Amino acid sequence: MKKCLVFCLAGVLAAVVPAAAHHSFAAEYDANAPITLKGVVTKVDWTNPHTYIYIDVKDDSGNVTNWAMEGYPPNTLRRTGFTRELVKPGDAITITGWRARDSASRAAAREITLQDGRKVYLGPVAQPTQ
Amino acid sequence: MRTALQLACLVSLAAHSAEIPRTAAGKPDFSGVWQSGGISLYGEVAGNTRSTAAVSKSSAAPMLRPDPAPYQPWAAAKAKESADSLVKDDPIARCLLPGVPRIFSMPMPFQIIQGSNQVAILYEAFHAWRIIPFASKHPDDPDPLFIGDSIAHWDGDTLVTDVTAFNGRTWLDGRGHFTTPALHIVERFQINGDAISYESTAEDGGVMTQPWTTHMSFTRLKPGERPLEYECVENNQDIPHLAGPQVKAK
């Protein structure tokens, strides 16, 4: 029963305390500042410790801002079926995420809606306190 | 919460009904590719991925940690200071190697290769690896390391390791629990089919008032899965952005 308790309690914690692989979400991004962006992909960094998708976003006045959207590392994405050719420069996408605390054009990405309407996750859910 | 606990217990009991895989010599066989946290990675639904064995998300565990940590008052205050600043000073954010036991909590696979004289653990995270001989004593005067020096022995069906020679530059978790070179870890591994129960007891007279035991569980990944390259410094853009103006203003 003691072993059971260890497995059980650890399992319950797992549902609410995902481990960070590299840095605390909250140290860089604001879970209270969700954002949805529509734009055109300019570059994909298929790199560690994070992937980045850069998109040009045009505002109502026609001004264009290039956003950096941080995602899971490449190996994690591959294991979810998200391969390096899935998103390419020139693609028109919609992407959700949470703004960086210190940058006007940087965010932690969550969900991408691809050109064909499919939805995939690029990054984790927001972690307000870790 | 109660329902979740009951569900987790059912999963746990199912896991414990599994048989212990054994080597030809009759020892428990930990060989395989494993991961803590399932590949529910960062909260993703396990069923959305293709790598985990058919184990429920609720059986995956980053770490079970009793609170509060038995830290000396000054050390607890320092850890709290890190936590309150959203752990912007976390060593692994600088791509420094996590020590033991934290390396196991990384949401990436690791492979155990078990021989009769030694056990090797190859971690995807941070290119970490440990070669752990079955031995009764550590080398004389080992240099201090992030990952320490490990030796192993059997306690019945439990694989036990003793880890020393740490450099005092690692945290035990992601909450600012820093260490000193006095750190000494004893790990206990038990296997049940496709799950490993892991216990780590840390002693560090430099910061703690008593030993601190934490637990994790590891899930076996599907055949063919293996640790891949994770070169953390390749494109680490985060450091200048950690704990931005909104945090500093608090």
HADDOCK unambig.tbl for C-alpha pairs under 7 A between the chains (distance, minus, plus):
assign (segid A and resid 4 and name CA) (segid B and resid 9 and name CA) 6.43 0.50 0.50
assign (segid A and resid 4 and name CA) (segid B and resid 12 and name CA) 6.02 0.50 0.50
assign (segid A and resid 4 and name CA) (segid B and resid 13 and name CA) 6.74 0.50 0.50
assign (segid A and resid 7 and name CA) (segid B and resid 12 and name CA) 5.87 0.50 0.50
assign (segid A and resid 7 and name CA) (segid B and resid 59 and name CA) 6.93 0.50 0.50
assign (segid A and resid 7 and name CA) (segid B and resid 217 and name CA) 6.81 0.50 0.50
assign (segid A and resid 8 and name CA) (segid B and resid 5 and name CA) 6.23 0.50 0.50
assign (segid A and resid 8 and name CA) (segid B and resid 8 and name CA) 4.80 0.50 0.50
assign (segid A and resid 8 and name CA) (segid B and resid 9 and name CA) 4.96 0.50 0.50
assign (segid A and resid 8 and name CA) (segid B and resid 12 and name CA) 6.24 0.50 0.50
assign (segid A and resid 9 and name CA) (segid B and resid 5 and name CA) 6.87 0.50 0.50
assign (segid A and resid 10 and name CA) (segid B and resid 61 and name CA) 5.04 0.50 0.50
assign (segid A and resid 10 and name CA) (segid B and resid 63 and name CA) 6.26 0.50 0.50
assign (segid A and resid 10 and name CA) (segid B and resid 64 and name CA) 5.02 0.50 0.50
assign (segid A and resid 10 and name CA) (segid B and resid 216 and name CA) 6.59 0.50 0.50
assign (segid A and resid 11 and name CA) (segid B and resid 8 and name CA) 5.93 0.50 0.50
assign (segid A and resid 11 and name CA) (segid B and resid 58 and name CA) 4.79 0.50 0.50
assign (segid A and resid 11 and name CA) (segid B and resid 59 and name CA) 4.82 0.50 0.50
assign (segid A and resid 11 and name CA) (segid B and resid 60 and name CA) 5.43 0.50 0.50
assign (segid A and resid 11 and name CA) (segid B and resid 61 and name CA) 5.09 0.50 0.50
assign (segid A and resid 12 and name CA) (segid B and resid 4 and name CA) 6.38 0.50 0.50
assign (segid A and resid 12 and name CA) (segid B and resid 5 and name CA) 6.14 0.50 0.50
assign (segid A and resid 12 and name CA) (segid B and resid 8 and name CA) 6.63 0.50 0.50
assign (segid A and resid 12 and name CA) (segid B and resid 58 and name CA) 6.36 0.50 0.50
assign (segid A and resid 13 and name CA) (segid B and resid 61 and name CA) 6.76 0.50 0.50
assign (segid A and resid 14 and name CA) (segid B and resid 37 and name CA) 6.67 0.50 0.50
assign (segid A and resid 14 and name CA) (segid B and resid 58 and name CA) 6.82 0.50 0.50
assign (segid A and resid 14 and name CA) (segid B and resid 60 and name CA) 6.04 0.50 0.50
assign (segid A and resid 14 and name CA) (segid B and resid 61 and name CA) 4.60 0.50 0.50
assign (segid A and resid 14 and name CA) (segid B and resid 62 and name CA) 5.87 0.50 0.50
assign (segid A and resid 15 and name CA) (segid B and resid 58 and name CA) 6.58 0.50 0.50
assign (segid A and resid 18 and name CA) (segid B and resid 42 and name CA) 4.80 0.50 0.50
assign (segid A and resid 18 and name CA) (segid B and resid 43 and name CA) 5.77 0.50 0.50
assign (segid A and resid 18 and name CA) (segid B and resid 62 and name CA) 6.66 0.50 0.50
assign (segid A and resid 19 and name CA) (segid B and resid 42 and name CA) 6.22 0.50 0.50
assign (segid A and resid 19 and name CA) (segid B and resid 62 and name CA) 5.90 0.50 0.50
assign (segid A and resid 19 and name CA) (segid B and resid 105 and name CA) 6.50 0.50 0.50
assign (segid A and resid 19 and name CA) (segid B and resid 106 and name CA) 6.47 0.50 0.50
assign (segid A and resid 19 and name CA) (segid B and resid 107 and name CA) 6.45 0.50 0.50
assign (segid A and resid 20 and name CA) (segid B and resid 42 and name CA) 6.98 0.50 0.50
assign (segid A and resid 20 and name CA) (segid B and resid 106 and name CA) 6.87 0.50 0.50
assign (segid A and resid 21 and name CA) (segid B and resid 106 and name CA) 5.19 0.50 0.50
assign (segid A and resid 21 and name CA) (segid B and resid 107 and name CA) 6.05 0.50 0.50
assign (segid A and resid 22 and name CA) (segid B and resid 92 and name CA) 5.79 0.50 0.50
assign (segid A and resid 22 and name CA) (segid B and resid 93 and name CA) 5.21 0.50 0.50
assign (segid A and resid 23 and name CA) (segid B and resid 92 and name CA) 6.89 0.50 0.50
assign (segid A and resid 23 and name CA) (segid B and resid 93 and name CA) 4.84 0.50 0.50
assign (segid A and resid 24 and name CA) (segid B and resid 86 and name CA) 6.87 0.50 0.50
assign (segid A and resid 24 and name CA) (segid B and resid 87 and name CA) 6.67 0.50 0.50
assign (segid A and resid 26 and name CA) (segid B and resid 86 and name CA) 6.23 0.50 0.50
assign (segid A and resid 27 and name CA) (segid B and resid 86 and name CA) 4.92 0.50 0.50
assign (segid A and resid 27 and name CA) (segid B and resid 87 and name CA) 6.67 0.50 0.50
assign (segid A and resid 27 and name CA) (segid B and resid 88 and name CA) 5.73 0.50 0.50
assign (segid A and resid 27 and name CA) (segid B and resid 242 and name CA) 5.11 0.50 0.50
assign (segid A and resid 27 and name CA) (segid B and resid 243 and name CA) 4.54 0.50 0.50
assign (segid A and resid 28 and name CA) (segid B and resid 241 and name CA) 5.84 0.50 0.50
assign (segid A and resid 28 and name CA) (segid B and resid 242 and name CA) 4.63 0.50 0.50
assign (segid A and resid 28 and name CA) (segid B and resid 243 and name CA) 5.48 0.50 0.50
assign (segid A and resid 28 and name CA) (segid B and resid 244 and name CA) 6.67 0.50 0.50
assign (segid A and resid 47 and name CA) (segid B and resid 234 and name CA) 6.68 0.50 0.50
assign (segid A and resid 47 and name CA) (segid B and resid 235 and name CA) 6.23 0.50 0.50
assign (segid A and resid 48 and name CA) (segid B and resid 230 and name CA) 6.21 0.50 0.50
assign (segid A and resid 48 and name CA) (segid B and resid 231 and name CA) 5.85 0.50 0.50
assign (segid A and resid 48 and name CA) (segid B and resid 232 and name CA) 5.33 0.50 0.50
assign (segid A and resid 48 and name CA) (segid B and resid 234 and name CA) 5.71 0.50 0.50
assign (segid A and resid 48 and name CA) (segid B and resid 235 and name CA) 5.81 0.50 0.50
assign (segid A and resid 49 and name CA) (segid B and resid 231 and name CA) 6.89 0.50 0.50
assign (segid A and resid 49 and name CA) (segid B and resid 232 and name CA) 4.72 0.50 0.50
assign (segid A and resid 49 and name CA) (segid B and resid 235 and name CA) 6.46 0.50 0.50
assign (segid A and resid 49 and name CA) (segid B and resid 236 and name CA) 6.08 0.50 0.50
assign (segid A and resid 79 and name CA) (segid B and resid 49 and name CA) 6.22 0.50 0.50
assign (segid A and resid 79 and name CA) (segid B and resid 50 and name CA) 6.29 0.50 0.50
assign (segid A and resid 79 and name CA) (segid B and resid 51 and name CA) 6.37 0.50 0.50
assign (segid A and resid 80 and name CA) (segid B and resid 48 and name CA) 6.67 0.50 0.50
assign (segid A and resid 80 and name CA) (segid B and resid 49 and name CA) 4.60 0.50 0.50
assign (segid A and resid 80 and name CA) (segid B and resid 50 and name CA) 6.44 0.50 0.50
assign (segid A and resid 101 and name CA) (segid B and resid 244 and name CA) 5.12 0.50 0.50
assign (segid A and resid 101 and name CA) (segid B and resid 245 and name CA) 6.69 0.50 0.50
assign (segid A and resid 101 and name CA) (segid B and resid 246 and name CA) 6.26 0.50 0.50
assign (segid A and resid 102 and name CA) (segid B and resid 241 and name CA) 6.36 0.50 0.50
assign (segid A and resid 102 and name CA) (segid B and resid 244 and name CA) 4.63 0.50 0.50
assign (segid A and resid 102 and name CA) (segid B and resid 245 and name CA) 5.84 0.50 0.50
assign (segid A and resid 124 and name CA) (segid B and resid 42 and name CA) 5.70 0.50 0.50
assign (segid A and resid 124 and name CA) (segid B and resid 43 and name CA) 6.96 0.50 0.50
assign (segid A and resid 130 and name CA) (segid B and resid 86 and name CA) 6.45 0.50 0.50
